[in-house]
Amino acid sequence: MPASERDEAPPRAATGAAGAAGVPMRDLLAACAAAKAVSTPPRPPAAGTPRTTPATDERRRAA
């Protein structure tokens, strides 16, 4: 191995708040939370909860 290669420091891994792509961990976690929120279907209504909304009540009164 030539002396110039031996004297150079090996490349260091990215450390700190930003990952290898320069994206902060906070942004990665926020993206994961947003993806989970939009990909999770809504929960079914609890037993005994009326299925009407103010909009459907208004349509029924107008009919």
Secondary structure, DSSP 8 states (H G I E B T S, - for coil): --HHHHHS-------SSB-TTS-BHHHHHHHHHHHHHHHS------TT-----HHHHHHHHH-
